[in-house]
Amino acid sequence: MDDIDDLKNKYFRALADYQNLEKQTQVWKEDFLKFANQNLIIQLLEVLDDLEKAQEHLNDEGLKIVLDKLIKILTNNGIEEIEVINKEYDAATAETVSVEPGEENNVVAKVLQKGYKLNGKIIRVAKVSVWQKL
């Protein structure tokens, strides 16, 4: 009788292990699909940066339409800009490139390059200038 109970316990443990593996595999698949295009999106963010700089200088209506279209495509694919301006500096979301005198300590004064998240995961930190009291 002990052998039967032992075999039942082994069976139930093996079944539980298998079910856990199935769940973990499903999570891995979902993560893979969420982040499969990450490298392509990072490259597109560089193009977005260039288009935004061009729009700042040219203020062209046609360029604005293309820029808005690109931003919409990126947003629909899980891209979200990290908001850091006038917030306390956080090394997880931003990299300090320069420091300038200001009224507050460790507050982001300027964004030199925007940071982005892909489906909630930071894929590029913002490059910023931070205020420091004199």
N, C-alpha and C positions, 0 to 999 in steps of 0.2 A: 504494500500500500504506500509506503514511503517513496518507492521508486516512481509511482504514478504521480504523487504530489510534486515530487522533484521535477519530473518531466513537464507537468502543468506549469509550474513556476518558470521554468526555462522557456517554455513556449510563450507565456504571457510577457516575459521580459523581452524576448526576441521580437514579438509583435509590437510592443511599445517602442523599442529601438527603431524598428522599421517605420512606424508611423511618425516618429520624431524626425527621421531622416527625410521622409516625404515632405513634411512641413518645412524643414530647413532648405531642401532643394527648391521648393516653391518660392521661398524668400530669396534665394540666390538668383533664380530666374527673373523675378520681378526687379531686383536690384540691377541685374545685367541689362535688362530692357530700359530701365530708367537712365542708366549712365553709359549706354553703348555708344552714343554719339558725342561723348564728352570731348574728345580730341578735336573733332570737326567743329564743335561749338566754340571751343577756345580759340580756334583759328578765325572763326567768323566774328568773334568779339574784337579781334584786332582790326578787321575790316570796319566794324561798327565804330570803333574809336576814330579811325581815319575819316569816315563819312561825317561823324559828328564834328570833328575839327574843321572839315571843309565847310560844313553848313554854318558853323560859327563865323567864318570869314566871308563866305559868299552870300549867305542868306537867300538861297535859291529855292524857289517853290518846287521845281521838279526834283531837286535833291531831297527836299523835305518829304516828298511823297515816297521816294525810294527808302529813305531812312525810316519813316513810319512803318512801311511794309516790312522791312527787315526786323524792326523791334517787335512787331506783332508776331512774326514767325517765331522769333526766339522766345517770346513770352508764351506762345502756344505750345512750345516744346519744353517748358519747365524752367526757363531762365528768368531770374529775378535780380534786379539791381540791389546791392547792399547799400542801404542809406547810412552814411557816416557823418555828413556835414553837420556842424554845430553840435555834435555828440561827443561824449567823452571817448578818448582814444582807446581802442581795444585791439590788441595785437592779433587776435584771432580773425579780425575782419579787415585790418588795415596794416600797411607798412609805412612808417614815417620816412619820408624822403627829405624833408626840410623842417626847420623850426623857425617860427617868427614871433616877434614880441606881440603880446596881447593881454587882454584883461583877465583871462582865465588860464589855468594850467591844464595841459593835456586834453585840450578840446580841439577837434578837427576844424581848421580854419579854411582849407581849400582841398578839393579833390583834384589831384593831378591825373589820375587814371581810375576809372570806376572799377569797383569790385562786383563780382556776380556770384550767384548761387545757381546750381542746377538741381532742381527737385529738392531744395532744402540743404544741399551739400555745397560748401564753399569751393568753387573751382578757380577763383581768382580773387585775391585780396585787393582792396583799393590801395592806391599809392596816394599819400596825403601829406599835407603840410599841417603842422600842429602848433597851436599857440602855447607860449610859455610866458609867465609873468616875469617882468624884469626886476 
